Amino acid sequence: MRKLNYFLLVSILFLLSSCEVVGGIFKAGVWTGIIAVAIVLGLIIYFVTRGGRRG
């Protein structure tokens, strides 16, 4: 019974740490997405304003 308790405790610790890793990956993904959208919007605005000057 004691070995089962240790096994469950170690299993829970591994599961919790993996959840933190997945959470970190999603946070990094969100920030990467936000930065990518900001860059794309900046490029669109740049090219639209640059094209407007020629006319």
Beta strands, then each sheet from edge to edge (+ up, - down):
end
